[in-house]
Structures are given as C-alpha cells and as structure tokens.
Amino acid sequence: MDTPGRQDAERTTGMGAGDGVARTAALLRALADAEPGGGSTSALARAAGLPRATTHRLLTSLAGVGLADRDRATGAWHVGPELYVLGTAASRRYDMTATAQPSVRRLADLTGESAFFSVRRGDETVCLVREDGSFPLRSHVLHEGARFPLGVVSAGMAVLAHLPDEEVEAYLERSDLAAAHGPQHAPDLVRAHVARTRQDGWATNPGLVVQGSWGMAAAVFDAHDRPVAALSITGVEHRFADERRPELGRLLLREAHALGGRLRDRV
C-alpha cells in the first residue's frame, strides 16, 4: 500500500515508480553505450532523453550503490563495478556469447571481414561479440555493447524482417527511425528493405549508417521460430560487390542455422 509520503513525493516529481525505473534503465543503457571513454552528464542526459538535473541526480545515486562511477580526472561517468557483479550473475542464465563465438570466428576467418553476434533486446539489437578478419580495412560502426534500433544496421534489419507483418507495422508506427538515423530509414524504405531481406534470406546494409561501410546479416531463431539474434559481417563497400554477396549470404545463413540449433540445445 502506498504511504502518504510516497504519494506526495510522486505528485511532486510527477514520476511514479515505473517511470523512475524506466529513466534509470535508460540512463544505464546510455552509460553502457558511452564506454570505453565514458560520458559527460550533458551527453548522457541527451542520450537518455532526460533533463540534465535529473541525470546528475540519478548518476549520483547510482554511484552511491556502485552502479555508476566517475573519473575524477576527466569528470566522465562510467558503468560501475556493481554492474560487473550483477552481469556475472546474469550471465549464468542469459549469456550466449560462448556459444556464438565459434560462428563469429569462422565468419571472420572465411570472409576476412569483421564479424559480429548481436541479440534482440526489445526494439533494439545489442552487439555482444566482435571478431576482426584478415582484411586490413575495418568498419567501426559496431562494437561490443553497441545498440541500434530494429531496422538499423544489417543485424537489426535481419531481425525485423523475420517478425510477423503486424509486429513490423506496429514497430514502424511507434518508432521514428528517420529522425535519428536519416531519411534513408523512412518507413517506406524500411518496408522495402524488409521485403528484400525476406526475398534474399539475409539482410544487406548498403552504407545506410556510415557511407561506404556495408554490412550483411542473417537472423538466428529460437525454438519457436522467433528471431532472437543475428550474425553479421561488415566491411568497406568494394568487398560487398554484387558477385560476392550471394556467397557471403550463404555463409551467414549456414552459420546462423547452426548457431540457432546450438542455442536451442542449451534450453
């Protein structure tokens, strides 16, 4: 039962318990995205969509319990040591990186490109594993911990394209990808990429996030045939020529199918 003091506090702040949790979660995600260099209070406020004063108050509270940490020399905020402890505990139930690592390594070895494993978390994909191939030019769009909305980068497109039509439409109605990632992510263009991905079996990102940086991805499915993750490769444009993409696509599909089987066997 709510106490009068709690009710008064919520009326004063205009924020209930659920809102407070959502704000804290958004700030923790922004902290993770800012690594390894960390972020200023203002930058984290913008990333989390919060007022600066609220952000500073939350960061101070998080630092008090070890969930955030501040570099005294630079003033930058970082994820705190307690998150490592919590993450270690959660990894026993949720970690898929060890299972995915061999597939990512094979893709990097066979293609020479940078290879990745990303998982779906709500309306985003989060990169968990990166392995660089032998080709000397790298794409730095993706790194461990990087988050992108569904429909952005090849991993996000691979996952989105394999959702039911009604879920795709509901997602496009509540999201404004073009505002954050450019007009090349307008709803009709995303729908066209969904259709092409379903036709090919794999997703292709022809430099839509960073010009000249291409990517391809294949979805990884769970026991209920839901797309829960993706394997992807990225590189410079000329490495993804028309004649090479079918070969890369088949490699991605093969590894994604095998990885899906290994992940289902863990359950």
ZIBEL-V37900 format. One line per field, one symbol per residue. ss: DSSP state (@ for helix, = for strand, . for the rest). psi: psi as a letter, one per 20 degrees, with the letter a starting at -180 (. if undefined). A space follows every 10 residues. Layout:
ss: ???
psi: ???
//
This chain:
ss: ...@@@@@@@ @@@...@@@@ @@@@@@@@@@ @@@@....=. @@@@@@@@.. .@@@@@@@@@ @@@@...=== ......===. @@@@@@@@@@ @@@@..@@@@ @@@@@@@@@@ @..======= =..======= =......... ......===. ..@@@@@@@@ @...@@@@@@ @@@@..@@@@ @.@@@.@@@@ @@@@@@@@@@ ..====.... ..======== =.....==== ======@@@@ .@@@@@@@@@ @@@@@@@@@@ @@@@@@.
psi: pqqhgggggh hgikpagghg ggggghhhgh gghiqiirqr ggghgghikq qggggggggg ghhhjjirqp ohgiiqqrqr hhhggghggh hhhipjghhh ghgggggggh hirpqqpqqp ncjrqpphpp ppaiphpqpk gqrpippqqp iprhghhggg hjqqghhggh ghhiqmhhhh jqiikqghhg hhhgghghgh hqqpomkhgp pioqqqqqqp qaijkpoirq prqqaqgiil rgihghgggh gggghggggg ghhhhh.
//
